Amino acid sequence: SSGINAEYGVVFVTEPFPEGYGGAIYFNWPNPEPTWQYLGFISNSKPSAIFKASQLKAGASSNGLGQMFGVSAGGSQPQLGISALPLSEIEQLTAASDTSAVTVSSNVQFVQTMLENLYNYMSSFAVTQSQMTPSSDHWVKVTAVNQWYERFKTRLTNDPNFWKK
């Protein structure tokens, strides 16, 4: 262990990127050999990023990036590198599996808010069995929607990216 306790990394755009460009963000633990790990990106439309980097492994694969930032091997401090690249290239990069952008929590918050809104909207149409009239409408029990909503929230809490699979 390097004796450094870094939980999060924060990066901000202070000057706009050229049109169609962004900054690919890399992290390097102090090692005899540089091990740059891609974390994510920033751009003019996404001007800040917070990364939970505490789970990054010293000595993890650098995907052949080596001394891409012109930093010699060794050193005693973790390093952050930002490479200005076309957004089309950044979209092809894959973040280190042990990092997570904190923006995932904003996605979770959005999905939970959307689900609560859907549940409240559907619940507003709830009627008792005696209030139902024969029609071509289909009826869904509110309890069924509630069960689905609770299961979905649990899955989202356990794996915020489950819906991408």
PASEBA-1860 file (N, C-alpha, C; in nm, 3 decimals):
! residues 165
1> SSGINAEY> 0.084/-0.119/0.000/0.000/0.000/0.000/0.088/0.124/0.000 ~ 0.040/0.228/-0.065/0.117/0.351/-0.076/0.098/0.442/0.044 ~ 0.007/0.409/0.133/-0.018/0.493/0.249/-0.106/0.611/0.216 ~ -0.160/0.618/0.095/-0.245/0.727/0.053/-0.389/0.679/0.057 ~ -0.475/0.758/0.119/-0.615/0.721/0.132/-0.698/0.819/0.050 ~ -0.725/0.785/-0.074/-0.803/0.870/-0.162/-0.936/0.801/-0.190 ~ -1.045/0.862/-0.146/-1.177/0.804/-0.168/-1.238/0.848/-0.301 ~ -1.227/0.977/-0.331/-1.292/1.033/-0.449/-1.195/1.121/-0.526
9> GVVFVTEP> -1.220/1.133/-0.655/-1.149/1.228/-0.739/-1.252/1.318/-0.805 ~ -1.222/1.447/-0.813/-1.314/1.543/-0.872/-1.242/1.618/-0.982 ~ -1.307/1.632/-1.098/-1.248/1.701/-1.212/-1.351/1.799/-1.267 ~ -1.305/1.921/-1.299/-1.392/2.026/-1.353/-1.336/2.079/-1.484 ~ -1.422/2.119/-1.575/-1.381/2.193/-1.694/-1.373/2.339/-1.654 ~ -1.257/2.400/-1.673/-1.244/2.543/-1.642/-1.236/2.627/-1.769 ~ -1.200/2.566/-1.879/-1.199/2.630/-2.011/-1.271/2.535/-2.106 ~ -1.355/2.587/-2.194/-1.429/2.497/-2.284/-1.334/2.419/-2.376
17> FPEGYGGA> -1.374/2.295/-2.405/-1.303/2.214/-2.504/-1.340/2.262/-2.643 ~ -1.254/2.237/-2.743/-1.295/2.265/-2.881/-1.420/2.183/-2.914 ~ -1.502/2.230/-3.005/-1.625/2.161/-3.044/-1.595/2.016/-3.081 ~ -1.671/1.922/-3.024/-1.655/1.782/-3.055/-1.547/1.711/-2.975 ~ -1.486/1.780/-2.878/-1.380/1.721/-2.797/-1.421/1.713/-2.651 ~ -1.352/1.627/-2.578/-1.372/1.614/-2.436/-1.241/1.572/-2.373 ~ -1.244/1.550/-2.243/-1.124/1.509/-2.171/-1.141/1.370/-2.114 ~ -1.060/1.275/-2.161/-1.058/1.141/-2.104/-0.975/1.147/-1.976
25> IYFNWPNP> -1.030/1.098/-1.865/-0.966/1.111/-1.734/-0.903/0.977/-1.696 ~ -0.774/0.984/-1.659/-0.698/0.864/-1.621/-0.640/0.883/-1.482 ~ -0.617/0.772/-1.413/-0.560/0.773/-1.279/-0.441/0.679/-1.275 ~ -0.334/0.718/-1.204/-0.214/0.636/-1.192/-0.171/0.630/-1.046 ~ -0.164/0.507/-0.992/-0.107/0.488/-0.859/0.044/0.498/-0.868 ~ 0.111/0.539/-0.758/0.257/0.539/-0.760/0.309/0.394/-0.765 ~ 0.376/0.359/-0.872/0.429/0.226/-0.896/0.563/0.238/-0.968 ~ 0.640/0.131/-0.968/0.762/0.133/-1.050/0.729/0.153/-1.198
33> EPTWQYLG> 0.618/0.096/-1.245/0.573/0.115/-1.383/0.440/0.191/-1.381 ~ 0.424/0.292/-1.467/0.295/0.364/-1.471/0.181/0.270/-1.507 ~ 0.070/0.281/-1.437/-0.049/0.201/-1.465/-0.170/0.293/-1.475 ~ -0.180/0.363/-1.586/-0.290/0.457/-1.607/-0.419/0.380/-1.630 ~ -0.521/0.413/-1.550/-0.652/0.349/-1.561/-0.755/0.454/-1.600 ~ -0.829/0.425/-1.706/-0.933/0.518/-1.753/-1.049/0.520/-1.654 ~ -1.089/0.640/-1.611/-1.200/0.654/-1.515/-1.330/0.697/-1.581 ~ -1.322/0.788/-1.676/-1.441/0.846/-1.738/-1.401/0.971/-1.815
41> FISNSKPS> -1.495/1.063/-1.832/-1.462/1.181/-1.912/-1.538/1.304/-1.862 ~ -1.493/1.419/-1.912/-1.563/1.546/-1.897/-1.573/1.607/-2.035 ~ -1.669/1.696/-2.053/-1.688/1.763/-2.182/-1.761/1.893/-2.157 ~ -1.785/1.968/-2.264/-1.859/2.093/-2.247/-2.001/2.068/-2.197 ~ -2.061/1.955/-2.236/-2.197/1.924/-2.190/-2.197/1.849/-2.057 ~ -2.083/1.800/-2.014/-2.068/1.732/-1.885/-1.942/1.790/-1.818 ~ -1.953/1.912/-1.765/-1.833/1.987/-1.723/-1.770/1.945/-1.591 ~ -1.825/1.845/-1.524/-1.762/1.799/-1.402/-1.790/1.651/-1.383
49> AIFKASQL> -1.703/1.587/-1.307/-1.720/1.445/-1.277/-1.660/1.417/-1.141 ~ -1.726/1.331/-1.066/-1.676/1.285/-0.937/-1.664/1.134/-0.949 ~ -1.546/1.081/-0.917/-1.523/0.938/-0.928/-1.488/0.879/-0.793 ~ -1.552/0.768/-0.763/-1.515/0.693/-0.642/-1.401/0.603/-0.684 ~ -1.281/0.643/-0.649/-1.163/0.574/-0.696/-1.096/0.492/-0.587 ~ -1.155/0.482/-0.471/-1.091/0.413/-0.360/-1.071/0.264/-0.388 ~ -1.145/0.209/-0.481/-1.134/0.067/-0.510/-1.033/0.036/-0.621 ~ -0.972/0.139/-0.681/-0.872/0.115/-0.784/-0.755/0.038/-0.727
57> KAGASSNG> -0.704/-0.052/-0.803/-0.594/-0.136/-0.758/-0.461/-0.082/-0.808 ~ -0.366/-0.065/-0.718/-0.231/-0.030/-0.760/-0.177/-0.145/-0.843 ~ -0.118/-0.113/-0.955/-0.061/-0.216/-1.040/-0.161/-0.280/-1.134 ~ -0.283/-0.228/-1.140/-0.383/-0.285/-1.231/-0.344/-0.256/-1.375 ~ -0.413/-0.322/-1.465/-0.381/-0.310/-1.608/-0.390/-0.165/-1.654 ~ -0.293/-0.127/-1.735/-0.292/0.009/-1.788/-0.334/0.012/-1.933 ~ -0.375/-0.100/-1.988/-0.417/-0.109/-2.127/-0.311/-0.056/-2.223 ~ -0.184/-0.074/-2.188/-0.076/-0.032/-2.275/-0.055/0.118/-2.281
65> LGQMFGVS> -0.107/0.191/-2.185/-0.096/0.337/-2.189/0.042/0.385/-2.148 ~ 0.112/0.305/-2.067/0.249/0.336/-2.030/0.268/0.479/-1.984 ~ 0.361/0.547/-2.051/0.396/0.684/-2.012/0.323/0.785/-2.100 ~ 0.195/0.765/-2.119/0.119/0.850/-2.211/0.120/0.997/-2.173 ~ 0.142/1.028/-2.047/0.141/1.167/-2.005/0.283/1.221/-1.984 ~ 0.382/1.145/-2.029/0.520/1.190/-2.018/0.571/1.192/-1.875 ~ 0.509/1.114/-1.787/0.549/1.109/-1.647/0.638/0.987/-1.629 ~ 0.751/1.007/-1.568/0.842/0.895/-1.550/0.785/0.796/-1.449
73> AGGSQPQL> 0.836/0.675/-1.455/0.792/0.571/-1.363/0.829/0.610/-1.220 ~ 0.758/0.554/-1.128/0.787/0.578/-0.987/0.711/0.698/-0.935 ~ 0.764/0.760/-0.834/0.695/0.871/-0.771/0.623/0.823/-0.647 ~ 0.583/0.918/-0.564/0.520/0.879/-0.438/0.376/0.925/-0.427 ~ 0.325/0.994/-0.527/0.188/1.046/-0.521/0.105/0.989/-0.636 ~ -0.025/0.965/-0.611/-0.112/0.927/-0.723/-0.117/1.043/-0.823 ~ -0.145/1.010/-0.947/-0.148/1.112/-1.052/-0.278/1.103/-1.128 ~ -0.325/1.218/-1.172/-0.445/1.228/-1.254/-0.403/1.283/-1.388
81> GISALPLS> -0.446/1.220/-1.496/-0.414/1.267/-1.630/-0.541/1.290/-1.708 ~ -0.540/1.394/-1.792/-0.656/1.424/-1.877/-0.604/1.437/-2.019 ~ -0.661/1.359/-2.108/-0.622/1.359/-2.248/-0.736/1.416/-2.331 ~ -0.710/1.527/-2.402/-0.811/1.586/-2.490/-0.824/1.498/-2.614 ~ -0.944/1.445/-2.635/-0.970/1.354/-2.746/-1.104/1.388/-2.810 ~ -1.122/1.349/-2.937/-1.256/1.364/-2.997/-1.356/1.280/-2.916 ~ -1.476/1.332/-2.898/-1.579/1.260/-2.822/-1.606/1.122/-2.882 ~ -1.594/1.109/-3.014/-1.616/0.978/-3.077/-1.516/0.875/-3.028
89> EIEQLTAA> -1.393/0.916/-2.998/-1.292/0.824/-2.942/-1.321/0.795/-2.795 ~ -1.361/0.896/-2.722/-1.391/0.878/-2.579/-1.505/0.779/-2.561 ~ -1.603/0.784/-2.649/-1.718/0.693/-2.638/-1.677/0.547/-2.651 ~ -1.561/0.519/-2.712/-1.514/0.382/-2.730/-1.437/0.329/-2.609 ~ -1.400/0.417/-2.514/-1.321/0.376/-2.399/-1.408/0.309/-2.295 ~ -1.349/0.220/-2.218/-1.419/0.150/-2.111/-1.351/0.183/-1.979 ~ -1.429/0.232/-1.883/-1.375/0.270/-1.752/-1.328/0.147/-1.677 ~ -1.228/0.167/-1.592/-1.180/0.060/-1.506/-1.298/0.004/-1.428
97> SDTSAVTV> -1.306/-0.127/-1.418/-1.422/-0.190/-1.356/-1.435/-0.160/-1.208 ~ -1.328/-0.118/-1.144/-1.333/-0.094/-1.000/-1.366/0.050/-0.965 ~ -1.398/0.131/-1.065/-1.435/0.270/-1.037/-1.583/0.285/-1.062 ~ -1.639/0.385/-1.004/-1.777/0.416/-1.035/-1.793/0.566/-1.031 ~ -1.851/0.619/-1.137/-1.877/0.761/-1.138/-1.993/0.787/-1.044 ~ -1.981/0.889/-0.966/-2.085/0.922/-0.870/-2.213/0.963/-0.942 ~ -2.201/0.998/-1.070/-2.320/1.034/-1.146/-2.420/0.920/-1.152 ~ -2.376/0.797/-1.128/-2.470/0.684/-1.123/-2.579/0.712/-1.021
105> SSNVQFVQ> -2.542/0.774/-0.909/-2.643/0.802/-0.807/-2.749/0.899/-0.858 ~ -2.710/0.992/-0.947/-2.811/1.082/-1.002/-2.903/1.006/-1.095 ~ -2.852/0.903/-1.165/-2.938/0.818/-1.247/-3.035/0.741/-1.159 ~ -2.986/0.688/-1.048/-3.072/0.616/-0.954/-3.181/0.709/-0.902 ~ -3.143/0.830/-0.865/-3.240/0.926/-0.814/-3.345/0.958/-0.921 ~ -3.302/0.975/-1.046/-3.396/1.002/-1.154/-3.494/0.886/-1.171 ~ -3.442/0.764/-1.176/-3.528/0.647/-1.196/-3.626/0.633/-1.080 ~ -3.579/0.651/-0.957/-3.669/0.639/-0.843/-3.779/0.746/-0.848
113> TMLENLYN> -3.742/0.868/-0.885/-3.842/0.975/-0.897/-3.942/0.942/-1.007 ~ -3.893/0.891/-1.120/-3.981/0.855/-1.230/-4.076/0.744/-1.187 ~ -4.024/0.641/-1.117/-4.108/0.531/-1.073/-4.213/0.577/-0.973 ~ -4.173/0.663/-0.881/-4.270/0.716/-0.784/-4.379/0.794/-0.856 ~ -4.341/0.871/-0.956/-4.438/0.948/-1.032/-4.534/0.854/-1.105 ~ -4.480/0.749/-1.169/-4.565/0.651/-1.238/-4.661/0.584/-1.139 ~ -4.607/0.543/-1.025/-4.690/0.476/-0.924/-4.802/0.570/-0.877 ~ -4.768/0.693/-0.845/-4.869/0.788/-0.800/-4.973/0.815/-0.908
121> YMSSFAVT> -4.928/0.827/-1.032/-5.020/0.851/-1.142/-5.117/0.734/-1.158 ~ -5.062/0.613/-1.161/-5.149/0.496/-1.177/-5.241/0.477/-1.057 ~ -5.191/0.506/-0.938/-5.273/0.493/-0.817/-5.390/0.590/-0.818 ~ -5.374/0.702/-0.885/-5.483/0.801/-0.889/-5.604/0.748/-0.965 ~ -5.586/0.644/-1.045/-5.697/0.585/-1.119/-5.757/0.464/-1.047 ~ -5.706/0.432/-0.931/-5.751/0.313/-0.859/-5.899/0.325/-0.823 ~ -5.968/0.215/-0.838/-6.108/0.207/-0.799/-6.127/0.075/-0.725 ~ -6.230/0.070/-0.646/-6.262/-0.056/-0.578/-6.330/-0.149/-0.678
129> QSQMTPSS> -6.340/-0.275/-0.643/-6.403/-0.371/-0.733/-6.549/-0.335/-0.759 ~ -6.616/-0.282/-0.659/-6.757/-0.245/-0.679/-6.773/-0.125/-0.772 ~ -6.667/-0.045/-0.787/-6.673/0.072/-0.875/-6.640/0.039/-1.020 ~ -6.591/-0.082/-1.045/-6.554/-0.120/-1.181/-6.680/-0.141/-1.265 ~ -6.672/-0.097/-1.386/-6.784/-0.115/-1.480/-6.734/-0.192/-1.601 ~ -6.822/-0.269/-1.663/-6.779/-0.341/-1.784/-6.740/-0.241/-1.893 ~ -6.621/-0.259/-1.945/-6.575/-0.173/-2.054/-6.459/-0.243/-2.124 ~ -6.406/-0.177/-2.221/-6.294/-0.236/-2.293/-6.160/-0.206/-2.225
137> DHWVKVTA> -6.162/-0.127/-2.117/-6.039/-0.096/-2.044/-5.987/-0.220/-1.975 ~ -5.856/-0.227/-1.962/-5.794/-0.335/-1.887/-5.762/-0.282/-1.749 ~ -5.776/-0.367/-1.648/-5.752/-0.325/-1.511/-5.627/-0.392/-1.456 ~ -5.551/-0.317/-1.382/-5.431/-0.370/-1.317/-5.445/-0.340/-1.169 ~ -5.423/-0.442/-1.088/-5.431/-0.419/-0.945/-5.319/-0.326/-0.901 ~ -5.349/-0.232/-0.815/-5.249/-0.140/-0.763/-5.143/-0.219/-0.684 ~ -5.185/-0.326/-0.619/-5.087/-0.407/-0.545/-4.985/-0.469/-0.641 ~ -5.025/-0.505/-0.762/-4.931/-0.560/-0.859/-4.829/-0.454/-0.900
145> VNQWYERF> -4.876/-0.332/-0.922/-4.785/-0.222/-0.956/-4.691/-0.195/-0.838 ~ -4.746/-0.198/-0.717/-4.664/-0.175/-0.598/-4.556/-0.283/-0.583 ~ -4.591/-0.409/-0.606/-4.492/-0.518/-0.597/-4.383/-0.500/-0.702 ~ -4.422/-0.467/-0.825/-4.324/-0.443/-0.931/-4.232/-0.327/-0.891 ~ -4.290/-0.220/-0.842/-4.213/-0.101/-0.802/-4.112/-0.136/-0.694 ~ -4.151/-0.211/-0.592/-4.059/-0.249/-0.484/-3.947/-0.339/-0.535 ~ -3.979/-0.434/-0.622/-3.875/-0.520/-0.680/-3.778/-0.440/-0.765 ~ -3.832/-0.348/-0.844/-3.747/-0.264/-0.929/-3.653/-0.179/-0.844
153> KTRLTNDP> -3.705/-0.118/-0.737/-3.621/-0.037/-0.647/-3.509/-0.121/-0.587 ~ -3.540/-0.244/-0.547/-3.439/-0.333/-0.489/-3.330/-0.363/-0.591 ~ -3.371/-0.399/-0.712/-3.272/-0.427/-0.817/-3.187/-0.304/-0.845 ~ -3.247/-0.188/-0.849/-3.175/-0.064/-0.876/-3.076/-0.033/-0.766 ~ -3.114/-0.060/-0.642/-3.025/-0.038/-0.529/-2.907/-0.135/-0.534 ~ -2.933/-0.260/-0.568/-2.828/-0.362/-0.572/-2.734/-0.345/-0.690 ~ -2.786/-0.300/-0.804/-2.704/-0.282/-0.925/-2.765/-0.170/-1.008 ~ -2.716/-0.045/-0.992/-2.773/0.068/-1.064/-2.768/0.055/-1.216
161> NFWKK> -2.687/-0.036/-1.267/-2.675/-0.051/-1.413/-2.743/-0.178/-1.465 ~ -2.826/-0.244/-1.383/-2.887/-0.370/-1.424/-2.968/-0.354/-1.552 ~ -3.029/-0.239/-1.572/-3.115/-0.217/-1.687/-3.036/-0.209/-1.817 ~ -2.904/-0.196/-1.811/-2.821/-0.191/-1.931/-2.787/-0.330/-1.983 ~ -2.818/-0.432/-1.904/-2.779/-0.569/-1.942/-2.881/-0.633/-2.032
END
